[in-house]
């Protein structure tokens, strides 16, 4: 019996495996193994409308085809591709379009960008514009066998006869997008004539051969009605009113307009030149636009003086029909153009001046025909140009696709090479949008083509290992993909990539057809790769990690790639990697200043601390700080919040997670982070930003947003953002953020996840429309530089660590031992480096200030630091010793120890935590210390400065301290802070505890670094004071003179490696550390001719040189010849004159 069951189980498994393989093989079989474009000569052409197009043999020869008789046409034009992958509508590669061939020309049926559909139940035609293109594209080639039209036989009988046909006409001008309250365009809809000043407008139509049969008219009109009441819109044809509709009042904050859509019956005798008048009866008609007018009528079936007439008949779907053409000639033809890949010539019968043919009832599909008169003129397709051979269909499976415009290919390929060669290497393919369009949308720009391209790899996968994983959109995006609106016409979009916009643009959070119709842009669309997905994108599942570089210029592209490569190559070791920043807004008047955002930030921070205690979750909750009545964004300001954020950015943090209000220029109504601040950032440690706020990063707008500038800041800002492109809501934001933290810090199959995987997993866990406006600005294949190994404390004061807490008393000497563990939990005996310990005082309950008079908020944090110091790690083990300061909390509540270690030789990092200790009481045996800290060095800007020297308006203060017991940085006792007081002025007095860091080279030594805020010109006196842990102090007084516009000074300029063979890096040291400046490097030959120049804005850390790397090519891209060259550096800070320095270098021939 057991054997029988085993056999049955095996059979079931084999059947299931075979079924899965069949499905996979069937999916893979949708795609050609090689593209038609792989060889031969190809020329791209385009057409503006559905119709019959003519190419003469002379025109074909001009395209480069020696024998026009061998030419064929490929493609399927410009109708928008089906976004719903549950429908079997996919057309692979470039199928041939059947052509009609005459003696010296060819005719073919081409489709433009407007798709018409027919509803047999209502008898109405509807249309859909392609939101990505204004033309349909085709290809001409002589590399494939010719495909001429076949002939379709006429039916032998018909139950009805018609000599008229259904005509559909459209007036629609896509011209402007809706705007409101500073929000710019969103969604794929553009609108036409404005009714803001002219409330009644007339639109002429031309309908030759119109009959008296009943017609239909459909109007769509949009307007923002606000609170002043509903609007009324009417439509008349030739003076007869056919529609009278109401646009409802709607003053919801995110609603840009409401709509009226109405259809009326058009009866009676009709003019061949009808005039349609639309009237909007409401004053102050802001955001009032005509969207479209659709006319539907019957016309006589005849030729109208041009080469073709397209016709169709709704009645032919239900009954077999005989079509009768009047005024016909024997040379007239009828093409069946229902299926563009099966266009055929109908068999017709000519009887005098009547031409006829019959068809059976067509059922669910309305058949479309073209009456063709070869003796008349035809439109000629526009020649776009030759197309280079390509073969995306033949690409092997790949982990990552980078889609980049041609101008950015070199930089995209440089990034791809880094991913191919880094430690956790992946396979990468770099392609251009046009290459994708050519094989997946008939050459027509289409967002769905990109999705179909990625689906090809997905369908061809044989396992999870060879499935595609990442898509990087290497280019900025535009809300108006076709560049039709006045705002976008002025923008250079040649390096832009398409964006996927929702169908609706009116805004608001209203429901229709069971789905929320918020308007937004999302890159998620490109990652919906399963069959059956695409119709309801709110609940689709991502199969790719997707990111975007919002770069518009080659210099931005180069800077973005440099940023990512530097992040990968330069580990930037330091305990800053244990820092996380959670920021909570205090709300605003619209939400009654609720504490929700602060609570969300706090809950997120506590959750991470509990599950990953090695990190210090810095909680910056607005209401915990004093609020001033002026400044900020006009609703008050939080200067201390700004300072707290800046201090943490200067120290370094792996994450900045913001919950609250925001817009494209700033975070919070108080503007604690603004676009101007971001552009001036000089902090060198790059965090990942998460902004759970409204539209901080609408990357598809004409003006660069604050969020984009975080990434575009060449050497600062952030390494990426998971951020919002549109309106977002606090509740869903919090749920999304919770999951984001879960996936960011948890390992994925034993390894750190990439940013793209984090976002993909989060969205799949919370598949809601709310999450679609979150986008990744950055590289989806990048893994954040979190430490990979673990630190464990094993012993405290000679006693093994147990589950019982140890108490740290004031002035006790504490000795801690521990070890660094590998992923197998074994001691890494080859780990040799430095460990940094941050020992925090007891947790403390903190109550906020209730600045907005809505109630206080209470939370728990570790506000004070007992010790921050370094020690050596040898053979994977360390010993750390320090004296507990006198200024402690004495609460005997638990503290927390955050540990970080790095081994620079082997490029490894570890972190860990220890929480089983309390803080309270006083030691009984004390090592007395009665001497304050020694101030070993003190200067402004650089070490050559002397007391009384001149400085700029924002001098950089540096003090080097030493104390055998340790410097007091607890901040828990009033009067014992490290302070800098200028001119004895309380408003110019600064607490510098958080600016102090230990120096690992010398025990007991540390350094204070602080950028002094802008000072007035003239003489100033300053007092610097520091305390040790026994509360002994030392004071140093000094003077300095502030000079406006003081020129900076280049202290050193060098290049390396020299002689240079492949590339060289210039190193520039100066006396303006952490100041933003303009840096220019120029290279001259020995005759004085400029060969290369590069200018950028940036800054450098104290004790570190500013660097610029050059690939030894000239401005034209040519490599410089071997020889001696002069390189010159120039720096300039805001308001200062230029400082320069020059050196010589040798360039060798490449190997």
N, C-alpha and C positions, 0 to 999 in steps of 0.2 A: 504493500500500500504506500509506504514511504517513497519507494522508487517511482511509483505512478505519479504521486503528487509532485515529486521533483521533476519528473519529465514534463508534466503539465506546466509547472512554473517556468521551466527553461523554455518551453514552446511559447508561452506568453511573452517572456522577455525577448525572445528572438523576433516574435511577431511585432512587438512594440518598437524594437530597434529598427526592424526593416521598414515599418510604417513611417518612423521618424526620418529615416534615410530617404524614403520615397518622397516625403514632403520636402525635405531639404533639396533633393535632386530636382524636384519639380520647380521649386523656387529658383534654383540656380539656372535651370533651363530656360528661364525667361530672357536670358541675356546672351547675345552673340559672343563667341569666344574672341572675336576680332571685329573691330569697327570697319565699316565701309570706307572710312576716312584714312585707313592705314596706308593706302598707296594711291598713286595717280594724281591727276590735276583736279582741283576742286575750286569753284568760285562761289562765293556766297552772294545771294540776291535777297531782296525783301520787297514785300507788297503791303500797301496801307489798308486794303479792304478785301473782303471776300469777292472773288470775281475770276474771270477768265483773262489770262495774261499771255502776251505774245512776245516771243524772242525770234528775231530774224537771224538767218544764217550769218549775215554781215555782223550783227551784234555778237553772235557766238564766236566768230573768228576774232573779233576785237578782244574778247575775253581770253584768247589764246588757244582756242580749240581749232585745230587744223581741219578736221573733218566734222562739220556740224551734224552730219547724218548719224554720227555715233554718240551724240550727246544724249544724256538722260537727266531728269530732274529728280531730286531726292528731298524728302522732308514732309512736314505736315502743318506748317504754318504757325499762326500766332494765337489760336484759341488758348485760353488759360487751361493748364493741365489739371486733371482731376486730383484734388487734395485728399480724397477719401480712397484709401488703399483697399477698401473692401470691394470696390468695383473693378471689374476686369477690363480696364480701359488703357492699360499701359502699352505704349508703342515703343519698341526697343530700337535704339540706334537711328539710322536714317533709311527708312524704306523708300523705295522708288515711288514717284507720283506718275501715274500713267499720263502720257502726252498724246496730243493729236499732231501728227506730222504732215505738213504740206510740202510743196516743192522747195520752198526757200524760207520756211519758218516753222516754228512749233507753237502750239497753244497748250496751256496747262491751267488747271484750276488751283487757285491759291486762296488760302484763308488769312484774313487779317486778324486784328486783336480783339474784335467784338464777337462774342459767341451768342447766338440766338437759340432759344429753346421754345418748345410749344407744349402747352398743357391741353390735352384733348378734352379734359373734363370741362374746363372753363372756356376753352376756345381762345385763350390769350397767349400771345407771344411775350417772352421776357428776354432780357439781354444781360450779359455780364462782360464788362470790360476786363481785358488783361491789365492788371495793375502794375505790371513790370515792363511793358513794351507798347510801342505805338505802331509796330509793324509785325507782320508774320515773315519768317525767314525760310529760305530754301537754298538748295545747293545744286549747282550745275556741274556735271562731270562727264568725261569720256572714259572713265576707268571701270565702269560697270556695264553689263549688257543693257541695251535699250529696252524700255518697257512702254509700249504703245497701248493706246486705249483699245479695249476689246469692244464687242458689240453686244448689247442686251436686247433680246427679242421682245417685241411688243406682244402684250397679251392678245389672245384671240377673241376675248369677249370682255364686256364691261357692263356694270349695272347702272352706271351713271355717267353723264358727260358734262364737261365744263369747258367754257371758253374764257373763263376769268380765273384769277388766282389770288391767294392771300398775300398782301403786301404788308411789310412792317417798316416803319420809318422812325427815325430817332433824332431828337434834338438834345444833345448833351455836350456841354463844354466843361471839361475837367480843368479847372483854372485855379481855385483857391481852397485852402483848408480852413477849418473852423478854429478860432482862437477865443480864449476867455481867461481872464485873471492871470495873464502871463503864461498860461499853458499854450504851447504851440501845437502843431498838427499831430494827429494820432489816428491810426486806422488807415485803411487803404482808400477811403472815399475822398474825392475832391469834388468841389461844387462849382457851379457856373455863375450866371449873372446875379449880381447883388441887387437886392431890393431895398437897400438902406436909404437911398435917396430917391429912386424912381420906383414908385409903388405899383405901377402898371406898365407892363412891357408886352410887345407883340412879336411873334416869331413866325416867319413865313415858311411854308412847306411847298414842295413841288411833287404832285402826284398825277402825272399824265395818265390818261386812260382810266381814271377813277370811275367807279360805277355808283349807282344809287343804293347798292346793298348796304346793310347795316354795318357800321364800323365801330371801333372802340378807341378810347383815348385814355391814357394813364398818365397821371401827374405825380411826381414826388417833389415836395417842397419842404425846406427845413428853415427853422427860425428859432431864435432864443426869445422866449416870451417873458421870462422872469416872473415877478410877482404882480405885474400890472394887469394881468388877465390874459385870456386866450387870444390868439390871433385868428383871423379868418382869411382864407384864400379861395379864389374862384378861378375857373377856367372857362373861356368861351372860344368857340370856333366860328369865325365870320359873324360875330355878334350874337350868337346863340349860346347862352350859358349852359354848360354841360356838367360842371362840377362846382360844388360849394362845400368847403370843408373847414374844419376847425383844427388849429394847432394848439394843443392844450397848454395851459400855464404850467411852468416848471422852473423852479428856482433852486433846484438842488445844486450844491456847490460845484460838483464835477460835471454837471450837464452843460454841454456847450450849445445844444439846440434840441428842439423836438421836431418831429416830422409829421407831415401829412402825406399819405399815399392814397390816391383814389382813382377809380376806373369808372368811366361813364360810357354810355351808348351814344353813338354818333349816327343819327338817322337822317333820311331825306336826301334831296338832291345835293350834290357836293361839288365844290369848285376844284379844278385841277391845281389851283394855287391857294389852298386854304391858309387863313391867317389865324394863329392861335394866340389868344391874349390871356395872360396870367396877371391877376391883381391881388396884392396883399393889403389887407385893410387893417393896418396897425401902425401907429406912429412909433418913432424911435425904434425902427426895425433893425437893430443890430443883429449880426449873424443871421440875416435872412437871405437865403439863396435858392435859386432854382437848381434842382438836381437834374431832372430830365423830363422830357415829354415824349411819350411813345404813341404814335398813331398806328392804327391797324385798319386796313380797308381792302376792298376787292378792286382789282384792276383787270382791264381787258388783256387777254393773253395774245400779245403781238410783239413785234420788234419795235423799238423806240429810237431808232436812228443810230444806235451804237453797236458795237460788236457783240454784246451779250445782254441778256436780261435773265436774272435769277428769279425762279418762281417755285411755288409750292402750293399745296391745297390740303387744308385740314380734313376735308371730307374724304380724301383718298385713303385715310387710315382705316376707315370702317367699311368702305365699299370699293370694289374694283372700279376704276375710273378711266374714261377716255378723255385725254386732253386734246383740245382743238385750237390750233394757232391760226389766227386770221392774218391776212395780208402777207402770207408766206411766199417764199420763192424756193425753187428747187435746190438752191445751194445752202439753204439753212439746215442747221444741225441741232440736235438736242443732246446734251451731255447729262448723264445721271451723276451728280456730284455729292450724293448723300454720304458716301464713304470716300475720303480723300485718297485712300490707297487703292480704291477699286473704281475710280472714275471710268465710266464707259460711255460709249456712244449708243444712244437709243435707236432702235430700228423704228423708222417713221414712215408714214404714208402721205404722199402729196397728191391732192386732188384740187387742181386749179390753184386758187390762192389760199387753200386750207392745207395745213400740215397737221397730222394727228398721230397719236400713239396711245397705247393703253397699258395700264399696270394693274396687278392684283392689289387687293387691300393690303396695306403695309403694316397693319397691326399697331404695335406700340411705337414704331419709329416713323416719323414724318420724313418722306422722301423729298429731296431737293434737286431741282433741275436747272440747267442753263440753256436758254435759247440762244444759239450762236449763229451769227451771220458773218462768215469769213470775208465778205466784201466790205465790211465796215471797219472802223478803227478800233483798236484794243489798247488798253494801257500796257506800258512796258515796265517790268519790274526794275527797281533801282539796283544797280550793281554796288555791292558793298566792297568786294575785293577778293583776291585769292586767299585760300585757306591752306596753311601748312598741314602736311600729313600728321596724324595723331592717332593714338590707339588706347584710350582709357579702358576700353573693354578688355584689353589683354593684360592689364596690370595684375600683378600677383596680390594676394591678400596682404593687407597692411594694417598696422596698429593705429596709425594717425594719418589724417589728411590735412594738409595746409592749403587753404584756398586763398590765393593772392593775385592781385592784378599784376600785369607784366612789369610795371615800374618797381614793384617790390619783390620780384622773384629772387634777386640775389640775396636779399636779407632773409626771405623766407627759407631759402635753401641753406643759409648759414645756420639758422635756428634748427632746421631739420637735421643738419649734420651733427649738431651738438646732441640732439636727442638720440641719434644713431650711435654715437660714440661714448656717451656718458656711461656711468657705472651700471645703471639699470636701463640699458639701451632698448630702444623700440624701433620698429620699422616705420618709415615716414615717406609719404608721397606728397610732392608739391605740384599743384595744378592751378591753371588760371580759370576764371569763371567762364570765359569764352569756350575753352576746351570742354568744360562740362556741358554748357548749353549745346554745343555742336552735336554731342552724342546722346543727350538726354532731353532736349526740348527743341529739336529741329533748328538749333542755332538762335532761337528766340530767348532773350533774357527771362529767366523763370526761377523763382525760389524753389519750386518743386523739383526742378532738374537737379539741384544740389542734393535734395533729400533722396531722389531716385538714385543718384550716383552712389551715395552712402549705402542705400539699401542694396545695391548690387553686391557690395562687399559683405553685407549682412546676410543676404540670401545665399551667398556662395560659401559661407562658413561651414566647416566640418566639425568644429568644436568651439568652445568658448575661447580657446587660446588663439585661434586665427580669426576671430570676429573683429571688426573694426571697433576701436575704443575711443578715439578722440577726433574732433574736428575743430580746427582753429581757423576762424574767419579773419584773415589778415588784411583788414581794411575797415574804414569807418562805414557807417550806414546812413541812409537818408529816409526820412518819413515819406517823402515824395520820390518814389523810385524812378518815375519817368521824367522828373525835373520839369514839371509843367507849371507849378505855382510860381508866382513872382518872387517869393522869398528864395526858392531853390534855383531859379534860373541864373541868379548871380553867383552861385557857388560852383567851383570847379569840382566836378564829380567823377573825373576820369579814373580815380583810384578808389572809388567807393565800391562796396559790395552790396548786393541786394539785402533788404530786410523783409522779414515776414510781418505784416501788419494784420490785425484782426479786420474782419469784414466791415465792422461798424465804426463810425467816427464821431458819433454824437456825444459820447461820454455818458457818465452816469452809471448807476448800478441797478439797471432795470433788467427784468427777465423777458425772454422771448423764446418761444419754442422749447421751453424747458432748460434753457442755458443762459447763464449770465452773460450779458453783452457789454461788459466793460471794454474799453478800447485801449489797446496796448500794442507794443512791439515785443516780439520774443524770438530768441534764437533757438528755443527748444524745438520748434517745428522741424528743423533739419535732423533731429534725432529720433523722430517717431518712425521706426523702421519695420514694425510688425505689420503683417497683413491685417486689414480690417481697421486700421487706425487713420485718423486725419479729419474725420467729420466733426468730432467734438474734442478739440485739443485740450480742453480742461482736464480730461480724465485719461489722456494718452500716457504711455510710459516711454521714458527715454532709454535709448540703447547706446548713447554716446555721451561722453563728457565734452561739452561744447564751450568754447571761449572765443572772445573777439579782441583783436587789437584795434582800437578806434583811431587808427593813424591815417592821416591825409597826405602826408608828404614823405619823401624818401628819407629826409633827416629824422622825422618822427619814427619811421619804421626802423631805421638803424639804431636809434636810441632805445627803442623797445626791445630789440633783439639783444643789444648790449646789456640791457638791464637784466634780462632773463639769464643770459649766459653768465654774467658776473654773479648772479645769485647762485647759480649752480656751481660755478668754479671756486668762488671765494666764500668759504663757510662763515666768515665774520664771527669767530668764536666769542663767547661771552655769556655771562649769566642773564643778559637781557632776553635770552631765549626761553627763560622761565617766566617772563612777564606776559600777562594778558591784560587787556584794557576793556572794561565794560562801562559804557556811558549811558546814563538814563536821563532823558529830558523831563522837565517838570510840567509838560503840557502847555496849552495856551488857552486863550479865551474860548475858542471853538469847542474844546472838550472840558471846559470849566476847570482847567488846571488840575486835572486828576493826576494821581500818582502812579497810574498804570505803567507808564514808560519806565519810571524808576524801578518799580516792582519787577517788571520784565527783565530789566538789566541785572537787577540783584539776583533774581531767581536763576538766571542763566549763569551768572558768575558762581553762585554757590553750588550749582549742579556740577560745573566743571571742577571746582575745588574738591568736592566730595569724591568724584570718580577719578580725578587725576590731581591729587594733592601736591604733586611736584611743582605745579604752576602757581604763581601768585596772581590771583585775579584782582587787579586794581579796580575798585568800584568808584566811579566818578558820577555821583548822583547829584543833580543840580541843586536840589533844595538843601543839601548839606553845606552849601557855600552861601556867602552873603551875596545878595542881589542888589545891584545899583539901579536907581530909577531911570537912568539915561544910558544911551549907548546901545550897543548890540544892534539888533534889527529894528529899533524903535520901540520895543516893548520892555526895555530894561536890559541889563547886561550882567554876565557872570564872569568878571575878570579873573577870579581865582579858579574857575573851571577852565578857562582858557590856559592859565598858567599850569594847572595840574596836567592837562592833556599835553602841553608842550614839554613839560618836564619828563613825562613818560616817553614821549617820542624821542627826546634827546638821549635818554638812557637806553631806549630800545624796547620794543614790544613786538611779539610775534603776531598779535592780533589786536585790531581795533574794532569793537563791536558796539554799534550805536543803535539805541532804540529811542524813537521819538519823531518829532516833526522835522521836515526838511524840504528843500527844493533844489533846483539845479544850480543855485549859487551858494547855498549855505546849509549847514545842519543846525536846526533849532531856530526858533524865532529870535533868540538872543544872539544868534550868529557866533556860536562858540568855535565853529570851524567854517571859514569862508573860502571862496575860490581864490581870492587874493592871497590869503595865508598859504593855501596849498601851493600856489605858484611860487611862493617865496621859501618853501621848505628847503632846508639843507640837511636834515637828519639823514644819517647814512644807513641806519638799520631799517629794513623794508618790511613792514607788517602786511598781512592780509586784512583788508577792510571788509567789514560786513555792515551794511547800512539798512536797518529795518525802518525805513522812513519813506515818505513819498518822493517820487522822481528825482533822486539825487544824481542819477546818471542817464538822462535821456540821450543816449549816444546818437540817435537818429535825428537830432535837431540841428538847425543851421549853425548855431553857436555852440562851441565846445562847453560842456558842463563841468561843474566842480569835480564830479566823480571821475570823469575822463582825465582831468588834470592830475588827479592822484596817480594815475598810471603813466601819464605822459610826462610828468616831471622826470627829467632825464636821469637824475641820480638820487632822487629822494621820493617822498610821497608814499608809495606802496608798491608791492610786487604784484598786486592784483586786487580786485574787488568782487565780492558777491553782493550785488547792489540792485536797486530798483530803477527801472526805466520809466515807470509811470506811477500813478496813484496806487497806494497800498494802504492796508488797514491794520490797526494795532493787534487785534485778536489773531487773525491768521498769521501776521508777521511773527508773533511770539511763538506760535506752534511751529512755524517753519524754522525759526531760529533755534528752538529746542532741538529739533531733529538735526539741524546743521551742526550744532555742537557735538551731538552724539557721533555723527559720522566723521567729523573732522578729527576727533581725538581717538576714536576707536580704530584699531588696526583692521585692515582688509586682507584676508588670507595671509595673516602673519606679517604684513608689511604696512608702512604708512601709505594711506591713500593719496592719490593725486587730487588737486583741487577740483578737476573735472569730475572725478569719481564721487567726491563728497557732494557736489551739487546734484549730480545725477541720482545718487542714492536717496538724497533728501527729497527731491521732487517725486521720485517714484513711491516713497513712503507717504507722501502727502500730495497725491495727484489731484490737485484742485486748480481751477482757473486762477485763483489768487496768486499762485506761485509762479505763473508764467511771466510776470513782469520782472522777476529776479533774473539777472543775467550775470555771467562771469566775464569781467573785463580782465583779461590776462590769458596765460597759457594753460589750457586744461590738462596738459600732460606733466605739469610741474608739481613736484612734491615739496611741501613746505619744509623748511630746514629745522624741523624739530629734532632734538637728540634721539638717537635710536636705542641707546643702552640705558641700564638702570643703575642707580646708586642706592646702596643699602647701608644704614647705620647699624653697626654690630655691637658697639660698646660705648658706654658713657661713664667717665671717671673710674675706669678700671672694671666696671661691672657689665656683664653681658646684658643686652637689651631683652626685656621681657614684655609681657602685655601690661605690666604695671607702669604707671607714669612716674617720671623722675621730676623732682622739683629743682628749679634753678633759682638760687637766692641772690639777692643783690650783693655784689663784690665777691661772689664765689668765682674761683677759676674752674672752668668747665673744659674737660678734655674729651673729645669725641673721636672714635675710630670707626672706620667703615670701609666698604669695598665697592668696586665697580663690577657689575655683572653683565655677562653677554646675554644673548637671546635665549640661551639654554640654561640661564640662571647660575652658571658657573663663573667664578672669579676670572676676570680677564687679566691674567698675569703679565701680559705684554702691553698693558695700558699704562703709559707713563706720560704725565702731564700736570695740569693745574686744576684744582677744585676751588670753586667759589661757594661759600655758604652765606645765606641770608637767614639770620635767626630772628624771628619775630616775637614780640612780646605777646602777652595773653590776648585772646580775642575779647572784643569789647562791644557792648551795645551802644549804638550811635543813634541819636534822635535828630532829625533834620530841623531846620529853622522855621518852617512854615512861612516862607516868604510870600506866598500867594493867599494866605489866610484861608486855606481849605482843609487844614489838618496836618499834623506832623506825621512823618514816616520814620519808622524805626527799623534798623537793620544791624547786622553783626559783621564786624571786620577786624582786621589786625592792623591798627593804625600806626603802631610804633615798632621800631627796629632795635633790637638789642645789640646785634653785631652783624657786620658785613665784612667778610675777610676771605683771604685766599690761603691755600696750602698746597703742597706738592702731592701728587699721586705717583706712587712708585710700585710697579708690579701689581697694579690694580687695587692697591690699598693706600689709605691716607690716615693722617692724624691731624686733628684740628683743635686748637686751644685758644681760649679767650676768657676775659674777665667780664662777668655780668655787670653792667653799669649800676650806679646807685639809683638813677632815674628809671625805675621800672614801675609797672602798674600795681604790684603787690596784691593782685586779685586772686592768685593761685588758680586761675583758670588756664585752660590749655593754650599753649602757643603753637607755632608751626615753624619748621625749618625747611627751607627750600635749597636744594643742592644741585650744583651744575659742575661738570668736569669735561675737559677736552684734552685730547692727545693730538697735538698739531702734526706730529710726525706721520701718523697713520690716518689722520683726518677723521677721527672718531669723537663722538660726543655722548654724554650720558647725563641723566638727571634723576632726581629722586626727592623724597620728602620724609620727614620724621615729625610726628605730631604727639608722641606720648611723653610730653613734658608739660609741667605747669610752671608759672613764674610767681614768686612771692617769698617774703621773708628776707632776712639779712644774714650774711655769712658770719660765723663766729670766729674764724681765723682769716684775717684780711692781710693781703700784701699791700702795705701802705704806699701811696704815691702822692707827693705834695707839690709836684711841679707840673705846670700846664704844658700843653702841646708846644713843640718847637716848630716855628714857622721857618722852614728851611729855604723857601723861595717864594717870592711874591712879585708878580708883574702884570702888565696889561698888554695884550696882543701877542708879544713875543719876548723871549728871554733876554733880549738886548735892551729892553726898556728899563729906565732908571727913574727913581722917585723924582717927580717934578717934570718929567718929559711930556711932550704933546701926545694926544690920542685923537682918534676919530670920535664921532658923536655916540657910537655904540661900542665902546671898548669891551674886549673880552678879558675877563678877570681870571687869573690863575694863581692858586696858592698851594704849595707843597708842604704838608704837615707830617710830623712824626711824634709819636708818644708811646712810651714803653708799655703802658697799660691799655691804650686804645683811645681813639677820639670818640666823643659822645655824639651820637647821631640819633638818639632815641626820639627826640621831639616830644617826650611825655611830660616835661617839666618846664614851666614858664621861666625864661631867662637863661636857659642852658643850650640854646641853639647856636650853631655856627651862623654868624651874621656878618653882613656888610652894610654899613651905614654911611650914606653919602651926605655931606654938608649938614650932619646932625638933623636930617629931615625925616620924620616918621614915614612920609610917603615914599622916600627913597631908601628905606630900610628893608633888607631882603634876608629871609631865612634860607640858608644854603645847605641844610642837612641832606636834602635829596640830591644835591650836586656833588656830594663827596663820594669818592670811590677809593678803595684800597689799591695799592700798587703791589702786585705779587712779588716783585723783585726784592723788596725790602720789608722785613717784618715791622709792623707798627706804622708804616708810612702810607699816606694816601694823598689824594689830590682833589682840590676843589676847582671846578671849571664852571664859569657863569658868564653869560652874555648880558652885560648891563644894558637895560633899556635906554632909549635915546635920552641924552642929556643936553642941556643948553650949552652954548659956547661959553668959554671962560674957565677960570681957575676953580677947581673943586678939591675938597678935603674929604678923605674917606677913612673909616675905621673898620678894621677887620678883626673879628673876635672868634676864638675857638675854645672849646672845653674838652677835657678828658673825662673818662668814665667816673673819676673820683670828684668831678665838678671843680677841677682846677682850670683856670682860664689863662689865655695869653692874648694880648692885643697888639696890633700893629697899625699905626697911622701913617698915611701917605698922601701926597698931593699929585694932581695931574691937571693939565690944561687941555680942554676940548677945543679943537680947531675944526670948523666946518669945512667939508670937502677935502680933508687931509688925504694926500695921495698915498695909496698902499705901497708896500715895498716887497719886491721879490727877493727872498733870502737865498734861494737856490734854484737853479734850472739845470736839469740833466736829462739824458736820454739813454735808453737801454732796451735790448742789448745793442751795443755798438762795437765794431762796425755792424750795421744793420743789413740783413739779407732778405727776410720775408716781411717783417713788420717791426715797428719800434714803438715804445711807449715813452712819452714825455712826462717827466716828474717835475712839478712846480710847487715850491714851498714859498709861503708869504706870511705877512704879519697880520692877516685878517681871518683867523680861524673861525669856522662856522658862520662866516658872513657870505651872503650871496653876491656873486660877482660875475662879470662878463669876462670870459677867458678866450683869448685868440692865440692860436699857434700858426705861425707862417714858416714856410720853408723856401729858401732862395738858392739858386745856383750861384756859382762864384762870380758870374757877371752881373748879379743883382736882379735877375729876373725871377718873379714870383712863380713858384711851381705848385704850391699847395697851400691852402688856407682853411682853417676850421675855427668857427666861433661857437661857443655854447655858454649857457648860464649854469652855474653850479657853485659848490662850496666844498671845503675839505675840513676834516676833523683836525683837532689839535694833535700835533705830533705826527700827522700824516700828510703826505704830499697829494696835491691834486693831480690826477692822471688823465692823459689823452692818448689813445692808441691810434696809430696810422699804418695803413697797409702799403705804403711806399708808392702809391699811384698819384698822378697829377689830378688836377681838377677835371680833366677830360677823360680820366680813367686809365690813361696809359702809365705803365710802370716807369719810374725814373731810371735813368741810366746810372751805371756805377760812377762814383766820384765823390768829391767833397762838397758838402752843402752847409749852409748856415740856417739854423733854426732860431726863431725869435718868438718870445712869449710876451704878451701884453695883458695886463689885468686892469679892470676898472670896477669900482664899486659905485653904488648909486650916489650921484652928486660929487664924485671925486674925479680928479684928472687921471690920466693913464700912466701906469708904471710898466717899464719894459726891461727885458734882459735877453741876451743872445749868446749862442754857443755854436761850435762847429761839430759836424758828424760826418762819418764816412758811410756810403751805401755801396754794398757789394752786389755782384751778379747773383741771381737766384741759382740755387743748386738744382 
